[in-house]
């Protein structure tokens, strides 16, 4: 798998989660605003930063030559490893 395909998969996953979380936030806040409804926004922000920092770590590791560029490694760093 190439890096381009892996990046497209990661962005697709991020888009799906963002659409779900932000639409759920909008729907729950239309009834009445409560603090517990903002959990959807916090989930969205947390997942975004996890994916962003994972991708950043992957590209730093490939720039320093510690790992070989690979789409599967990119998916592993951005979706499964926690930093």
Secondary structure, 3 states (H helix, E strand, C coil): CCHHHHHHHHHHHHHHHHHHHHHHHHHHHHHCCCHHHHHHHHHHHHHHHHHHHHHHHHHHHHHCCCCCCCHHHHHHHHHHCCC
